[in-house]
């Protein structure tokens, strides 16, 4: 009686595969193997095929096999467009600041200061830019730059805002008024909890951010070099680069940020790099 083979014996027993000619049965080639070698070879081939398939599905064949591929590509394009919008907005602000400086130099007001809205937005102390050259020196320097830019100036300070109708962003009462001397470049409007905040005019969202002092902040670029800023929101409903209509809801009033003691909206208006008193243009 033959002894029973164990599993180890079955895997280590050597076999020989012989290939013969069908007509004369002559031996053509032989191949020696064991079941252990066959098993290892099969596992290696499976792993290699699996890795190659996974790599192709994530790279070259992603557009056909990955359902998220189209959405990811669209998100990348939206992100790049948002970055370009931010860059264009900053470049436009720099240009308007230059024109504002030059206009003041031509009028002889070399000591007039104005505030950078970007630093006010981030909760920093505003930076005042004060001319320290004589009128004749400043005029000669800025005139050459002005002739290159070919910009026409006018003495009408708010000419771009004369024909604009502003919606009220939120209903409530003004708890703190505009006071540029104290560094308060907007007004605080107390309203009901979860009250929607509306855009004052047609424009494009240029900032959607969160700062430690101002909480959730959203800013909209309007026609006529006008920017409206809404701070301390509980939730922001629009993305950067989105066009919004006048009266459209853009956020929810809240109490976010450190510089707040209750639900309210801090609302600012900036025109050509200078802050405006919102109560002179919007009825609350």
C-alpha positions as CSV (number, residue, x, y, z in Angstrom):
1,X,0.0,0.0,0.0
2,X,1.5,3.3,-1.1
3,X,1.9,6.0,1.6
4,X,-0.5,9.0,1.3
5,X,1.1,12.1,-0.1
6,X,1.1,15.2,2.0
7,X,0.4,18.8,0.7
8,X,4.1,19.6,0.9
9,X,4.9,16.6,-1.2
10,X,2.3,17.6,-3.8
11,X,3.8,21.1,-4.2
12,X,7.4,19.9,-4.3
13,X,7.1,16.9,-6.6
14,X,8.8,17.6,-9.8
15,X,7.0,17.1,-13.1
16,X,8.1,17.3,-16.7
17,X,6.1,18.7,-19.6
18,X,7.2,17.1,-22.9
19,X,6.2,18.5,-26.3
20,X,6.3,16.0,-29.2
21,X,5.6,16.0,-32.9
22,X,2.1,14.7,-33.5
23,X,3.2,12.7,-36.6
24,X,6.3,10.9,-35.5
25,X,6.2,11.5,-31.8
26,X,9.7,13.0,-31.8
27,X,10.5,15.0,-28.8
28,X,10.7,18.8,-29.5
29,X,11.1,20.4,-26.0
30,X,10.7,19.7,-22.4
31,X,9.8,21.8,-19.4
32,X,10.4,20.9,-15.7
33,X,8.1,22.3,-13.0
34,X,6.5,21.9,-9.6
35,X,3.1,23.0,-8.4
36,X,4.9,25.4,-6.1
37,X,6.6,27.2,-9.0
38,X,3.4,27.3,-10.9
39,X,1.6,28.9,-8.0
40,X,4.3,31.5,-7.4
41,X,4.5,32.4,-11.1
42,X,0.7,32.8,-11.2
43,X,0.6,35.1,-8.1
44,X,3.4,37.3,-9.6
45,X,1.6,37.6,-12.9
46,X,-1.6,38.5,-11.2
47,X,0.1,41.2,-9.1
48,X,1.9,42.7,-12.1
49,X,-1.3,42.8,-14.1
50,X,-3.3,44.4,-11.2
51,X,-0.6,47.1,-10.6
52,X,-0.4,47.9,-14.3
53,X,-4.2,48.1,-14.6
54,X,-4.5,50.3,-11.6
55,X,-1.8,52.7,-12.9
56,X,-3.5,52.9,-16.3
57,X,-6.9,53.5,-14.8
58,X,-5.5,56.4,-12.7
59,X,-3.6,58.0,-15.6
60,X,-4.0,57.3,-19.3
61,X,-7.4,55.6,-19.1
62,X,-8.8,57.7,-16.3
63,X,-11.2,59.6,-18.6
64,X,-12.9,56.3,-19.5
65,X,-12.8,54.4,-16.2
66,X,-12.8,57.0,-13.4
67,X,-16.3,58.7,-13.1
68,X,-14.7,61.5,-11.0
69,X,-12.2,62.5,-13.7
70,X,-14.4,65.0,-15.4
71,X,-15.4,66.6,-12.1
72,X,-11.8,66.9,-11.0
73,X,-10.7,68.5,-14.2
74,X,-13.6,71.0,-14.0
75,X,-12.6,71.8,-10.4
76,X,-9.0,72.4,-11.5
77,X,-10.2,74.8,-14.2
78,X,-12.5,76.7,-11.8
79,X,-9.6,77.1,-9.3
80,X,-7.3,78.5,-12.0
81,X,-10.0,80.9,-13.2
82,X,-10.6,82.0,-9.6
83,X,-6.8,82.7,-9.2
84,X,-6.8,84.7,-12.4
85,X,-9.8,86.7,-11.2
86,X,-8.0,87.5,-7.9
87,X,-4.9,88.6,-9.8
88,X,-6.9,90.9,-12.1
89,X,-8.8,92.4,-9.1
90,X,-5.5,93.2,-7.3
91,X,-4.0,94.6,-10.5
92,X,-7.1,96.8,-11.0
93,X,-6.7,98.1,-7.4
94,X,-3.1,99.0,-7.9
95,X,-3.9,100.9,-11.1
96,X,-6.7,102.8,-9.4
97,X,-4.4,103.7,-6.5
98,X,-1.8,105.1,-8.9
99,X,-4.5,107.2,-10.6
100,X,-5.7,108.4,-7.2
101,X,-2.2,109.4,-6.2
102,X,-1.6,111.2,-9.4
103,X,-4.9,113.1,-9.3
104,X,-4.1,114.3,-5.8
105,X,-0.6,115.4,-6.8
106,X,-1.9,117.4,-9.8
107,X,-4.4,119.1,-7.4
108,X,-1.5,120.0,-5.0
109,X,-2.8,117.8,-2.2
110,X,0.5,115.9,-1.6
111,X,-0.3,115.3,2.1
112,X,-3.7,113.6,1.6
113,X,-3.7,110.0,2.8
114,X,-5.8,107.1,1.7
115,X,-6.3,103.6,3.0
116,X,-5.5,100.2,1.5
117,X,-8.8,98.2,1.6
118,X,-6.9,94.8,1.4
119,X,-5.3,95.5,4.7
120,X,-8.5,96.6,6.3
121,X,-10.1,93.4,5.0
122,X,-7.5,91.2,6.8
123,X,-8.1,93.0,10.1
124,X,-4.8,94.8,10.1
125,X,-4.3,98.4,10.9
126,X,-4.8,100.5,7.7
127,X,-1.7,101.8,6.0
128,X,-1.8,105.5,5.1
129,X,0.2,106.6,2.1
130,X,1.3,110.2,2.5
131,X,3.2,112.2,-0.1
132,X,6.6,113.5,1.1
133,X,7.8,115.3,-2.1
134,X,7.1,118.9,-3.2
135,X,4.3,119.4,-5.7
136,X,6.6,120.3,-8.5
137,X,8.8,117.2,-8.0
138,X,5.8,114.9,-7.7
139,X,4.1,116.4,-10.7
140,X,7.1,115.8,-12.9
141,X,7.5,112.2,-11.8
142,X,3.8,111.3,-12.1
143,X,3.2,113.3,-15.3
144,X,5.5,111.0,-17.3
145,X,3.7,107.9,-16.0
146,X,0.3,109.5,-16.6
147,X,1.1,110.3,-20.2
148,X,2.0,106.7,-20.8
149,X,-1.3,105.4,-19.3
150,X,-3.4,107.9,-21.3
151,X,-6.1,108.2,-18.6
152,X,-8.6,111.1,-18.6
153,X,-9.2,112.5,-15.1
154,X,-12.2,114.4,-13.9
155,X,-13.0,116.6,-10.9
156,X,-16.3,114.8,-10.2
157,X,-15.4,112.6,-7.3
158,X,-18.2,110.1,-7.5
159,X,-19.1,110.4,-11.2
160,X,-19.3,106.6,-11.6
161,X,-21.8,106.2,-8.8
162,X,-24.3,108.9,-9.8
163,X,-26.6,106.6,-11.8
164,X,-26.3,103.5,-9.5
165,X,-29.2,102.3,-7.4
166,X,-28.1,100.5,-4.3
167,X,-30.1,97.8,-2.6
168,X,-30.1,97.6,1.2
169,X,-27.9,94.6,2.1
170,X,-29.9,93.8,5.3
171,X,-32.7,95.2,7.4
172,X,-31.9,96.3,10.9
173,X,-30.5,99.2,12.9
174,X,-27.1,100.7,12.7
175,X,-25.3,100.1,16.0
176,X,-21.9,101.6,15.1
177,X,-21.5,104.3,12.4
178,X,-18.7,105.0,10.0
179,X,-15.7,106.7,11.5
180,X,-12.5,106.7,9.5
181,X,-10.6,108.6,12.1
182,X,-11.1,105.7,14.6
183,X,-10.3,103.1,12.0
184,X,-13.9,102.0,11.6
185,X,-14.3,102.0,7.8
186,X,-17.8,100.7,7.6
187,X,-21.0,100.4,9.6
188,X,-22.4,97.7,11.9
189,X,-26.0,96.7,11.3
190,X,-27.7,94.5,13.9
191,X,-30.4,92.2,12.5
192,X,-32.3,89.0,13.2
193,X,-30.5,85.7,13.5
194,X,-30.0,83.9,10.2
195,X,-31.1,87.0,8.2
196,X,-30.0,86.8,4.5
197,X,-27.4,89.4,3.3
198,X,-28.1,90.8,-0.1
199,X,-25.7,92.2,-2.7
200,X,-26.1,96.0,-3.0
201,X,-25.6,96.1,-6.8
202,X,-24.6,93.9,-9.8
203,X,-21.0,92.6,-9.6
204,X,-18.5,89.8,-9.3
205,X,-17.4,88.1,-6.2
206,X,-13.6,88.7,-5.8
207,X,-13.0,87.6,-2.2
208,X,-14.5,84.7,-0.2
209,X,-12.4,84.1,2.9
210,X,-12.2,83.7,6.7
211,X,-10.0,85.9,8.9
212,X,-9.5,85.6,12.7
213,X,-10.8,89.1,13.4
214,X,-13.6,89.5,10.8
215,X,-14.7,85.8,10.5
216,X,-16.4,84.9,7.2
217,X,-15.8,87.7,4.7
218,X,-17.1,88.2,1.1
219,X,-16.4,91.1,-1.2
220,X,-18.0,92.1,-4.5
221,X,-16.5,94.1,-7.3
222,X,-19.0,96.4,-8.9
223,X,-18.9,98.8,-11.9
224,X,-17.3,102.2,-11.5
225,X,-14.3,100.9,-9.4
226,X,-16.6,100.2,-6.4
227,X,-16.1,97.3,-4.0
228,X,-18.6,96.3,-1.3
229,X,-17.4,94.1,1.7
230,X,-19.5,92.1,4.1
231,X,-18.0,90.8,7.3
232,X,-18.8,88.5,10.3
233,X,-21.1,86.3,8.3
234,X,-22.3,82.9,9.5
235,X,-22.2,81.4,6.0
236,X,-21.0,82.4,2.6
237,X,-23.3,81.4,-0.3
238,X,-21.3,82.5,-3.4
239,X,-17.9,81.5,-4.8
240,X,-15.1,83.7,-6.1
241,X,-15.7,84.6,-9.8
242,X,-19.5,84.2,-9.5
243,X,-21.5,87.1,-11.0
244,X,-24.3,88.2,-8.7
245,X,-27.3,90.5,-9.4
246,X,-28.4,93.4,-7.2
247,X,-30.5,92.1,-4.4
248,X,-29.3,88.5,-4.7
249,X,-28.5,86.7,-1.4
250,X,-24.8,86.2,-1.0
251,X,-24.4,85.2,2.7
252,X,-26.1,84.8,6.1
253,X,-25.6,87.3,8.9
254,X,-23.7,85.9,11.8
255,X,-21.2,86.4,14.7
256,X,-18.0,85.0,13.3
257,X,-14.6,86.4,14.1
258,X,-13.1,87.9,17.2
259,X,-14.1,91.5,16.7
260,X,-17.8,91.0,17.3
261,X,-20.1,90.9,20.3
262,X,-23.3,89.6,18.7
263,X,-24.9,88.7,15.3
264,X,-24.5,91.7,13.0
265,X,-23.2,92.7,9.6
266,X,-20.1,94.9,9.2
267,X,-20.6,96.6,5.8
268,X,-17.9,98.6,3.9
269,X,-17.8,100.5,0.6
270,X,-14.5,101.3,-1.2
271,X,-14.3,103.5,-4.2
272,X,-11.0,104.0,-6.1
273,X,-9.0,102.7,-3.1
274,X,-10.7,105.0,-0.6
275,X,-13.4,104.1,2.0
276,X,-16.9,105.6,1.8
277,X,-19.6,106.2,4.4
278,X,-22.2,103.5,3.4
279,X,-25.0,105.6,4.9
280,X,-24.4,108.3,2.3
281,X,-25.4,105.8,-0.5
282,X,-27.5,103.0,1.1
283,X,-30.6,103.4,3.2
284,X,-30.7,101.2,6.3
